[in-house]
């Protein structure tokens, strides 16, 4: 079945087409949701809300871009909606807790993707959310501010702090590995 046939079936609320679309994208979207969630159950809720929104709005997809990208944005918005509902908080970590230094490119190059994702997931919720939205999803600070109902400068400062914490964590991990 072609992508357009699946989309048309989803518009008609055909359960088989909805299942095909879900099966094709569920793994990708669960990975996205896990980046924003505090646990597996919350990620599953985010993904479920995302697919509900996709199926409710699929007739609005105009074929002017990739279907996956259109759906991804909906899933991210659903995840952010749950974070807002759960009162996402932006906290500052004590700066004196970390000794900020520049990390050489060698340290970055020897850090695996899985290790890096664990470090990102260990960030406080606010830092992690902003980092994911800006660095991984590619949203601007103005877009993030609208999504989260914050000021663009809050987004910028949270990103700077998230990067500093990640740098320190990478440095610590490199010292342990050596």
N, C-alpha and C positions, 0 to 999 in steps of 0.2 A: 504494500500500500504506500502510495507516495505521501510526502509531507503535506501537500495541499489536500489530499483526500482525508488524511487524519485531521487536519484543521477543520475541514468542512464537517466531518463527523462529530468533532467536539462542539462545533457551533450547534449542531442538531442534538447535542447532549447524548450521543451514542456512547454507551459505556465501554464498548470494545475499543473505540478510537481513543477515549480518555485513558484507558488502561495502557494502550500502546504508547501514548505520549508520556504517561507517567513512567513506564518502564524504561523508556529511552533516556529520560533526564533525571530520574530520582537519585541516582548515585552522584551525579555532578552537583545537584542542588543540595543533597545532604552534606556534602563536603563544604559547600558554602555556608550552610546553616550552622555547622559545627564550629566554624570560625567565629561566629557571633554568639553562640549559645554558651551557657555556663555548664550544661550537661547534655547528655544524649536525649533525654525526654524533651527538653526545651527545644533542641534542634529539630526533633520530629514534629513538634507543634509548629515551629516556624515553617518547615517544609509543607506541612498540611495546609496551613493558612495560605502559603504561596500558591499551591496547586488549586485551592478553592478560588483564589483571585484570578488565576490563569483561566480556569474553566468558565468563570463568571464573565470574564472580559475578552475571551478569545476572538469574538467577532470584531474587536477593535484593532486586531493585528492587521496591518495593511500591506504586508509583503514588501515593505520598503527597506527591510534589513533582515538580518538573520533571526529566525524564530527563537533560537536558543538565547540570543542576546536580549531579545524582548522579554522572554520569560525570566531570564536571570535577573533583570531589573525588578520585575514583580516580586520574585522570591526575596531579593535583598530588601525591598520595601516592606514585605511581610515580616521579615526578621527584625527590621528596625521598629516596626509597629509593636511587636511583642516586647522589644527592649524598652520602648517608651512607656508601654503599659506597665511594665515592671519597674518603672522609675529608674532608668539608666542614670547613674551618677558619675560625675566627673570629679575625681579626687586627685589631689596632688600628693605625690610621694615625697617624703623628706629628701631634699637635695643632698644633704650631708650623708645620707645613707649610701650614696653611690659616689665613687671616685671616677668622674668622667675623664676619659682619655680617648684619643683617636685610636682607632683600630686599623692595623695595616690590612691590605687586601689579602694577605696570606691567611689571616684568621677567617675571613669570610669564605674564601675559596675551599677551605677544609671543613666547612660546616654543611652537613647534608640537609636536604629539603625537609626531611622528617624531623630532624633536630631543631631546625629553624621554626617549623610550624609549632612544635611543642613550646618553644620559647615565646612565640607570639601568643599562643593560647594561654600562657601563664600570666600575661599582662593583666592588670586591673581592667575591668569591663570597659570603662570609658576610653582608656588608652588603646585597648585591643580593637574596639569598634572603629575609632577614628583611623587607626593604622590600616585596618582591613579596607575601609571605604576609600581611603586616599591611595595607598600603595598598591593594594591588590585589585580593587575594583576600578580604580582610576577616576573616581569622582573628584570634583574640585572642592575647595573649602566652602565656597558659596553653596554648592549643591548639598554638601554634608550639613551645613548650617540649616538649610531648609528642611532636610530630612529629620534632623534631630531637634529642631526648634532651639538652636543655640546661635551664638554670634560666630561669624567666620574666624575671628581671632581666637575664640575658644578652641575651635577645631585646629587651628595652626599650633597653638601652644600645647594642646594635648598630643599632637603628632610629634613635636620636638621632644617632649618628655618621654613619649613611648620609644622613640628612637634612642634616646639616651639610656633608658633602662635596658633595651635590647642590646645596645653596644656593651654595656657593663656585663650583662648576662653572657654574651658571646666571649668576652674577655675572660670571665671566670671559667667558662667551660673550656677554653683553650689552655688555661693554666692547669686545670685538672687533667686534661688529656696529655699534657707534656710530661 
